[in-house]
Amino acid sequence: MQTTTRRKEMETLEVLHMNKGAGQTSYAMNSSVQNTIISCAEPARKKALVQILCSSNWPEKMGIADLGCSSGPNALRVISEILDGVYATTCLLNRPAPELVVYLNDLFTNDFNNIFGSLPSFYRKQKQEKGSGFGSYFVSAVPGSFYGRLFPSKSLHFAHSSSSLHWLSRVPSGLENGSGRALNKRKIYLSKSSPKCVLDAYSQQFKNDFSVFLASRSQEMVAGGRMVLSLMGRESMDPTTDHSCYQWELLARSLMSMVSEGLLEEEKVDSFDAPYYAPCLEEMKMEIQKEGSFIVNEHEAYEIDWDAGMELQSDSPTTGTPLTSGERVARSIRAVVESMLESHFGCHIMDELFRRYAQMVEDHLSKTRTKYINLVISLVKQG
């Protein structure tokens, strides 16, 4: 069992990454939804930074981590806003800015080269806006899973994560019977037809992972440090609510439509399970209380359109042909999950799969406007 668990962890670490580069299906060109989600948490980030800087112990050096930074235009946005917040607060209080040590974290397969290439312009912009008197800040990359230690003990004052914690460390155990047959037939994630044991397996895997995440950050953060976590979730206790899983349901149907035409084997679909879980706030609070290192400062839930921020995107910069809502959603999902699907099903079906998916999403959104639920939760490290 331990060998199988370790193999699943390594598979997730090795294949889960956003589409690289700047092409039509890249994450860099299709991350508007994530940008909208980042905006939702901006007030919480600003408040947390002010609370850190207005505490009785003014930090001479401040450790900051962006966990799951990914790449593309969103990668440095949060760091830029954090620097803005520190600059504004230090100016208001007439205090010298602390030396900032900024860590950008994501899995080993992340497109860090994209981030490194954008750093020179980022540095120039910061200097133009804040001048040379702002103080020193140092940006570095820390590859690895945040489900484990990443940073030295008591080195972080502020940690942020957006659109990342709904990804599990691995596919849950217990999704097969004793004979090795898939229990979640014709599905790739939770659905209304999923057996209770499958629902329980996903819930337990999230609890295990989130507990490890909290324990790891607890060792790395100073007392009074803050975390702002933003992730896909749900408001209902029901894990099969459309808000939390229907995008996966339509992807499974797209795959099964290819099975029905002999383009794909059903066993291939049955053997794929997404390492993903959209929790409810109660599940998160329970693990936070159980782990015991953090207290919940505040929380909020936001509804996000499936194609939020992508309304003006066109099919081609030359023809300007508008994309349908289904095509926009398909591109945003493809940019995120294609690496996993391609590893399991092969690259040869990707164009056809997402063509079908775009049509199914378009049909669905023409009848009902299902939205994502984004949870934002602020935590304080206890002394």
Secondary structure, 3 states (H helix, E strand, C coil): CHHHHHHHHHHHHHHCCCCCCCCCCCCCCCCHHHHHHHHHCHHHHHHHHHHHHCCCCCCCEEEEEEECCCCCCCCCHHHHHHHHHHHHHHHHHCCCCCEEEEEEEECCCCCHHHHHHHHHHHHHHHHHHHCHHHCCEEEEEEECCCCCCCCCCCCEEEEEEECCCCECCCCCCCCECCCCCECCCCCCCCCCCCCHHHHHHHHHHHHHHHHHHHHHHHHHEEEEEEEEEEEEEECCCCCCCHHHHHHHHHHHHHHHHHHHCCCCCHHHHHCCCCCECCCEHHHHHHHHHHHCCEEEEEEEEEEEECCCCCCCCECCCCCCCECCHHHHHHHHHHHHHHHHHHHHHCHHHHHHHHHHHHHHHHHHHHHCCCEEEEEEEEEEECC
